[in-house]
Each structure stands twice: as C-alpha cells, then as structure tokens.
Amino acid sequence: SPHGLALSAWRRGLKVTLYLNRSDVPFIDGVRDEEKKAVIELVHQEFLSQIADTNIELKIHTLEAEELNAILQTESPVLALISTWRLNRSKAPHWIYIAASDEAFVYINDPETIESPHLTQTDFEQIPISKKAFAEMARFGQKKLRALLVIS
C-alpha cells in the first residue's frame, strides 16, 4: 500500500511526504473475502499507527498539475501509483517514477520491463505520457485512489 511504501522509505532514512486523495483503506474494494478484508484493514491500521510515530507527512489532498510541477522542480524523487490498464490491459496496481513534466507531458520511468529482443531498458525510461492520459492512469480501483510519494 502507499502507507507501507512510505514507511519502507522512511525506515531507510529518507524524508517522506505521501499525498493521497482518500483517507479510507486502500485496495479493500478489490477483495471479496471478508477474512481478507479484515486482514487488509488490520494491516492498514497498523501502518497508520506506525506512521503516527514518524515524521512522515501524510497529506489527504488531490494534487493539481501545478502542484505536481512545483514538486518536480525540487528534484525530489516522486513515485506514483498507477493502474497498468492503459499500458498492458492488466488491472494491477503499479508504482512508477515520475522523471519530469512539461506543458504537454509527464515523463515516467517504469521499473517493470518486458523481455523482448526488440526492447532495452532505455525503452522504459523517460516515457512521455500526455497529461490527460496520466491523470486517467494515475488512479487505481473503483474508488480511484491517487497516491504520490515524494522522497528526499
């Protein structure tokens, strides 16, 4: 979850700001089994408890494009949760690195490469995504969770 990733970065000595557009339990809407839902809820509450004992900034706020641009100008690493549906027709949550943005595009680096004799690692770096497409891609699940992790 975004909270677990934030804690992982913080435990490695990084300053962390986590932006979320919702305060409810992430990923629970994709689970049908009540026991699994209970486990997800329990883990989420534990993450929140641990975050409370850190200096992680947890902001429930949907970032506007201008705010994202301002964050990118600080040159702090930015990770975004996306749905891979628009990339590969998989509904899996996936974290990507936002390398830059300009007036028309958000440029991402995707750590998940595809094995192919025609592709190299650089084919997954500085990928231009239109800002409109990125806005659609950078949300996950039925509740359209948006999560952005800024580390420094």
C-alpha positions as CSV (number, residue, x, y, z in Angstrom):
1,S,0.0,0.0,0.0
2,P,1.1,3.6,-0.2
3,H,1.4,3.7,3.5
4,G,3.7,0.6,3.6
5,L,5.9,2.1,0.9
6,A,6.1,5.4,2.8
7,L,7.2,3.5,5.9
8,S,9.7,1.5,4.0
9,A,11.3,4.6,2.6
10,W,11.3,6.3,6.0
11,R,13.0,3.3,7.6
12,R,15.8,3.7,5.1
13,G,16.4,7.3,6.3
14,L,14.5,9.2,3.7
15,K,12.2,12.2,4.2
16,V,8.8,11.2,3.0
17,T,5.6,13.0,2.0
18,L,2.7,10.9,1.0
19,Y,-0.2,12.5,-0.9
20,L,-3.5,10.6,-1.1
21,N,-6.9,11.7,-2.3
22,R,-8.7,9.5,0.1
23,S,-8.3,8.5,3.8
24,D,-10.1,5.1,3.6
25,V,-8.4,1.7,3.4
26,P,-6.6,1.3,0.1
27,F,-7.2,-1.7,-2.1
28,I,-10.0,-3.2,0.0
29,D,-12.6,-2.6,-2.6
30,G,-10.9,-5.2,-4.9
31,V,-11.3,-8.0,-2.3
32,R,-14.5,-10.1,-1.8
33,D,-13.5,-12.4,1.0
34,E,-14.4,-11.0,4.4
35,E,-11.4,-12.5,6.2
36,K,-9.0,-11.0,3.6
37,K,-10.8,-7.6,4.0
38,A,-10.3,-7.9,7.8
39,V,-6.5,-8.6,7.3
40,I,-6.2,-5.6,4.9
41,E,-8.0,-3.4,7.4
42,L,-5.8,-4.6,10.3
43,V,-2.6,-4.0,8.3
44,H,-3.7,-0.6,7.2
45,Q,-4.5,0.4,10.8
46,E,-1.0,-0.8,11.9
47,F,0.6,1.2,9.1
48,L,-1.3,4.3,10.3
49,S,-0.2,3.7,13.9
50,Q,3.4,3.3,12.8
51,I,3.2,6.5,10.6
52,A,1.9,8.4,13.6
53,D,5.3,7.7,15.3
54,T,7.3,9.1,12.4
55,N,7.9,12.4,10.7
56,I,6.2,11.2,7.5
57,E,4.0,13.9,6.1
58,L,0.6,12.3,5.3
59,K,-1.5,14.7,3.2
60,I,-5.0,13.9,2.1
61,H,-5.2,16.2,-0.9
62,T,-5.5,15.7,-4.6
63,L,-2.6,17.4,-6.3
64,E,-3.3,19.7,-9.1
65,A,-0.9,19.7,-12.2
66,E,0.7,23.0,-11.0
67,E,1.5,21.4,-7.6
68,L,3.0,18.4,-9.2
69,N,5.1,20.6,-11.4
70,A,6.3,22.5,-8.3
71,I,7.3,19.2,-6.6
72,L,9.2,18.1,-9.6
73,Q,11.1,21.4,-9.7
74,T,12.5,20.5,-6.3
75,E,14.2,17.5,-8.0
76,S,12.9,15.2,-5.2
77,P,12.1,11.7,-6.4
78,V,8.4,11.2,-7.0
79,L,6.7,7.8,-7.2
80,A,3.1,7.5,-8.4
81,L,0.6,4.7,-8.1
82,I,-0.9,3.9,-11.4
83,S,-3.3,1.4,-12.9
84,T,-1.5,-0.5,-15.7
85,W,-4.7,-1.0,-17.6
86,R,-3.8,1.7,-20.2
87,L,-0.3,0.1,-20.6
88,N,-0.9,-3.6,-20.8
89,R,-4.6,-4.3,-20.0
90,S,-3.8,-5.5,-16.5
91,K,-5.7,-4.1,-13.6
92,A,-2.8,-4.4,-11.2
93,P,-1.6,-1.5,-9.0
94,H,1.9,-0.4,-10.1
95,W,4.4,2.2,-8.9
96,I,6.3,4.3,-11.4
97,Y,8.9,7.0,-11.1
98,I,7.9,10.5,-12.5
99,A,11.1,11.8,-14.1
100,A,9.8,15.1,-15.3
101,S,6.9,17.1,-16.8
102,D,6.3,19.9,-19.2
103,E,3.3,21.7,-20.6
104,A,2.1,18.6,-22.5
105,F,3.6,15.5,-21.0
106,V,4.5,13.7,-17.8
107,Y,7.7,11.6,-18.3
108,I,7.8,8.3,-16.4
109,N,10.3,5.6,-15.8
110,D,8.8,2.2,-15.4
111,P,10.8,-0.4,-13.4
112,E,8.8,-3.2,-14.9
113,T,10.4,-4.1,-18.2
114,I,9.2,-6.6,-20.8
115,E,11.6,-9.2,-22.1
116,S,11.9,-8.7,-25.8
117,P,14.7,-8.9,-28.3
118,H,13.4,-5.5,-29.7
119,L,13.4,-3.6,-26.4
120,T,16.1,-2.4,-24.0
121,Q,16.0,-0.9,-20.5
122,T,16.0,2.6,-22.1
123,D,12.7,1.9,-23.8
124,F,11.2,2.1,-20.3
125,E,12.8,5.4,-19.3
126,Q,11.5,9.0,-20.0
127,I,8.3,7.6,-21.5
128,P,6.1,10.6,-22.5
129,I,2.5,10.3,-21.3
130,S,0.1,13.1,-22.1
131,K,-1.1,14.9,-19.0
132,K,-4.7,13.9,-19.8
133,A,-3.7,10.2,-20.1
134,F,-1.6,10.4,-17.0
135,A,-4.5,11.8,-15.0
136,E,-6.6,8.8,-16.0
137,M,-3.7,6.4,-15.4
138,A,-2.6,7.7,-12.0
139,R,-5.6,6.4,-10.1
140,F,-6.5,2.9,-9.0
141,G,-9.5,0.8,-8.3
142,Q,-13.2,1.6,-8.1
143,K,-12.6,4.4,-5.7
144,K,-10.0,5.9,-8.0
145,L,-7.2,6.0,-5.3
146,R,-4.5,8.5,-6.2
147,A,-1.2,8.2,-4.3
148,L,2.0,10.1,-4.8
149,L,5.1,9.5,-2.7
150,V,7.7,12.3,-2.6
151,I,11.1,11.3,-1.1
152,S,14.3,13.1,-0.3
